[in-house]
Amino acid sequence: MGELSDRPIPAPETRPDFYLTVVSGLEQVAASELTGLGAKALSTRPNKVFLSHPGDPRPLLDLRSAMHLYAFIAEHRGCPANRSAQTWFEQTARGLDLEPALALHAALHGRTESPSFRITAARSGEHDYTSPEIAAWVGTGLQAQTSWEVDLESYDYEIEAELVDDRALFGLRVGAKWRDRRGKPVYHPASLNPTVAYAMISLTGHGPADVFLDPACGGGTLLAERAALGPARLILGGDIWPRALDYSRRTLAASGAVVPLLRWDAGRLPLQPSAVDHIASNLPFGHRVGWGPTVHTFYRRLLPEIARVLRPGGRAALLTSRKRWLSRAIADDPQLHWDRRCRIVLGGKEAFIFLISRTD
């Protein structure tokens, strides 16, 4: 059991080609996916993975763990916290070496004549200015360097400036947002980020002979993600709420996946013992779905069923913010072994992926 850890910030001699933004806590899952694509993760920090990729970069556009993909431009320290930062940002933007990032953008999308651009900015820390002001200052410096036109809607290039304390990171977006790549057709109150769904399935493992189960499928994100990752002997989901099953049907239809859905009580699954290889589920937290006492009871009813239907050696990934309740429910079942817990941040709130397995 353990939390996912960070590695050092990239040193100048290991200049990245790209960086990804990911859900904080899932940096190592993204690094593993990159390895499978022939890329090399140079370093990680909370919600970032920096990488080199000497080959064809097009496979990076299909990364399932990434929320956003950027070509690395530069990173500079020493940004003032007071209003003198305006001069610092304008001068820094004038001196940015854009060509490596523009070459990577061209390799993916082709060259653009007389391009337009916009700046997006984000910051964390104590500063005497706002993110929109950073965007304006960087835009002024960049326009002085390039003579590009500003277009906030139909831009050719989107450059992000992210300031953390005194460290400013600049990147050129080269991939579509995950919402555009895997758009959800319906809104569910506790809808799961697909990149988190990918991480959960990656942590359990998957293969063509698997039986995969989501016993409380909600909006169907985990089922759609598992179907997108390749064939399985059976992908199966269910929920007690008819509205949740309707959400799942629409999600699956939009993704083109054919998955049987059943209405059931997850505390009394209509499945044979040891019938399932892998389980992943976004459990109710008791905030948007369910409320405290009923959620606590649900966990204590669900875990024995997971132990019953999971085959010996099978694995389950369960997401919750109620770590004490789930920890106790796991500990109370002698057939379940707690392998690992990954702390993540969803919407600014702490949550945990519990990776458990069934013993013989």
N, C-alpha and C positions, 0 to 999 in steps of 0.2 A: 504494500500500500504506500502511496506517496503522491505528492503534488508534482506537477510538471514544472521544471526549473528553467531558468534563463541561462544563456551563455553570454560572453562579453559582447559589447558593442563592436562592430567591425573596425579593425585597425585600418589606417590609410593604405597599407600595402595590399589589403584584400578588398579593394573597392567592389561593392556589389554591382551586378547588372540590374537586378530587380529587388523589390521588397513586396511582401504581402501584408495585408492587414487581416487578422483573424480574431475570433472570439478569444478574449484573454483567458489563458489557461490551456489553450489547445495548440500552442506553438509547436510542440513536439509531434503532434499528429500531422500538422502541415509539413514539418520537416521530413517525416517519413513518406508522405505522398510525393514530395519533391524528389526524393531519392529514386522512387519508382519511375520518374520521368527523365532521369539522367541529369537532373540539376543537383547542385550542392548547396545545402543550407550552411551559410557561413556563420551565422549567429542568430540568436533570438533575443527579444526583450518583450515585455508585456504587450500583447496584441500585434507584434511585428515579427516577421521572419525575413532576413536578408539572405539573398542567394546569388550564386553565379550560374549561368547556363550558357555554355559555349556553343551549343548546337542550335537547331531550329527552335525558336521560342514559341511557335504556335501551339504546341501541346499545353503550355502554361495557361492558355485562355480557358481551358476546360478543368482547371483545378477545382475540386469539390470542397476542399477545406478553406479556400480563400474567400474572404468577403470582397476584397479589392486587390488589384494587381497594378503596381507602379513600376516604371523604369526609374532607377535611382539617378538623381541629379547631383545632390551634394548634401552634406551635413556640416553645420558650423556651430561652434560654441561661442559663448561670450555675448549673447544678445542682452542688451540692457533691459532692466525691468521698468525703467521710467520712460518718459516720452521721447528721450533721445533715440529710442528704438526706431523711430521713423527714418532717421538718417541711416541707421545701421541696416535696416531691411532694404531701403532703396539702393544703397551702395552694394549690398550683398547680391541683390537681384541683378544689378547691372553686370556683375562679374561672374555670374553663373556660367559654367561650361555646359551648354545645352546639347551639344552635338551627339555625345554617346546615347543619351536618352532619345533624341529625335531619330537616330539611326535605328534603334530598337523599335520605336513606334512605326517607322517606315517599313521595317521588315514584317510587321504584323498587319499594317493597314495601308501601306503605300505612302508615297510622298504627297505632300499637300503644298500647292502653290498659293502664295499670299494668304497664309493661315490666319485664323482668328483664335482668340484664347480667352479663358477666364481663369481666375485664381480662386481656389477655396482654401480656407484657413481654419485651423483649430488650435487651441492652446490649453494648457493646464499649468497651474502654478500661480504665483502672485505677480501681476503685471498691472501697470497703470494705463492699459489700453485694451481694446477688444479684438476679437477675431476678425470682424469686418474691417477694422482699421489695418490689421496685418495684411489682409487681402488687398486693400487699396494701396498700401505702401509697396508691396511686392509687385503688384501690377504696374505701378508707376516706374519702378526700376526696370522691369522686364520690357516694358514698352519702349523705354529709352534705349535699351540694348538692341531690340529686334525690329521696332517699328510695326509690330503686329497690331491688328485691330482688336479691340475688346468686344466680345459678344457673349453675353451671359446666357443666351439660350441656344443658339446654333453654332457653338464654338467647335473648332477643330481640335484644339489642345486644351486639356484641363490640367492645370498644375496645382498641386497641393503644397501648402506650407504648414507644417505642424510644429508648434513651439511647445516644448516641455521644459519648464524652468528657464534655463539660458541656452538650450540646445534646439536649433532649428533644422528640421529635415525637409528637403525639397524633393518632390517626385512628380513624374508625368504619368497620368493614368493611361494605361494601355489595354486594360481589360474591362469588360462590362461589369457593372455591379452584380452581386449575386442575386439581387431581386430581379434584375433583368434576365439573367441567365436561367434562373429557376423560379419564375414568378408563380405566386400562389393565386389560384382563381377565386378563393374565398377567404374571408377573415374568420378566424377562430379565436376566442378570448385568450386561449393559452397556446397560440400557434408557435410551433417550434422553428427556430432558425435552421434551414436545411444544412448549413455547414456544421452545426452541432449534431444533427442527425447523422451526417456522414462520419463524424468523429466517433459517435457511439457505435456505429456498425463496424467501423475499422477496429475499434478496441475489442470487440467480440470476435472478429474474424468473419469471413464469409466465403462460400464456395458453391459450385454448381450442384452438389449433392445435399445441400442444407435444407432443413425445414426451419424457417424463420417466423417468429411470432412477435406481434405487438399486442399484448392483452388489453391495453387501454388506449386505443389508436387515436382518439381525439380527431384532429384535423387530417390525419393520414400522411404526415410528412415523412415519418420513418418508413412507412410501407413504400411510398414512392421512391425514396432514396435507395432503399434496398433493391427495388426492382431495377433502378437505373445502374446499379453496380454490377449487374450480370445475372445470369440464370441461377435459379434455385429449384430444388425439387418441389418446394411449396413455400409460398409467402402467404401468411394468414394474419388477419387482424380482426378485432372485435371491440365493442364498447357497449355499455349498458344504455347509453343515451341515443335515441333515434336521431337527434339533431347532429350529434358527433359523427354518426355513421353517414349522414348525408354530406357533411363536410368532407369526410374521407372519400366518398364516391366521387365527388366533384374534383378533388385534388388528384385522384388516381386517373380519372378520365382526362384531365388536362395534360397529365404526363404520359398518357398512352399506356399505362400499366394495367394489367388485368390481374386483380387480386381479390380473392373471395373475402367477404366481410360478413361477420355474424354478430347478431345482438346477443350478448351474454353478460353474466355477472363474472368479473375477473376473479372473484373469490371462489367460484365454482366452475372452472373451465370444463367444457364438454370434450376433453381430449384425453387420450390414453396416456398412462404413465410413460415417461422417458421418450415421448414422441417428438420432442423439439430439440434441435441442435443449438440454436441461438435465439436469444430474446433481447429486444431493446424496447424501452418504453419511457415516455415523458410522463411521469406520474403527476397526479394533482398535487399542488403545493398547499392548497387551502387558502389561496389569495384570490385568484380570478376564477378558479374552478374548485368547488367543494368548500368546506369550512373545517376548522381545526379538528374537533372530535371525530367527525366522520372520516376525514383523511387519515387520522391516526388508526382508526379501526380498519380502514381499507388496507393500509400497509400490512397490518397483522393478519389479515385474511389472504392477501395476495401472495406473500412470500412463501407460505406452505404450498400453494398451488404452483408457483414457479419451481420449487424444489421437486414437486411431484412430476410435472410434465417435462422438465429439462432432463436430457439424458445425462448419465454420468460423464463428467468431463466437459459438458456443455457450459456455455458462458452467457451471462446476461449483463446488460448495461442499463442501469436505471438512473434517471435524472430526477433530482428533487432539490428543494431548498431546505427540507426538513431532515437534516442529516441525523439528528438524534433519534427520531422516530424510526427512520429506515435502518440505522445501525442496530437498534435494539431488535427490530423484527428479523434482521439477518442473523444476529447472535443467538436468537431463540430457536433457530432451526439447525439441527446438527448436520443436515445434509448440505448446507450451504457454506461456502468458504469465501470470505471477503478478501479479494486479491489486491484491490487498488481503489483509491478514491482520487478523482481529479477535480480540483476546485476551478470553476469558471465564473465569469461575470456576464450576466445576461441583463441587458437594459439597466446597467448600473447596479444590479443586485447580485448577491452571492448565490451560487447554486453549485451542486456537486453531481458528478457522474460516478456512481458506484459500479465497479466492475466486480462481479461475483461469479463463482463457478459452483457446480454441484460435484460433490465428492462421490466416490463409489458407494 
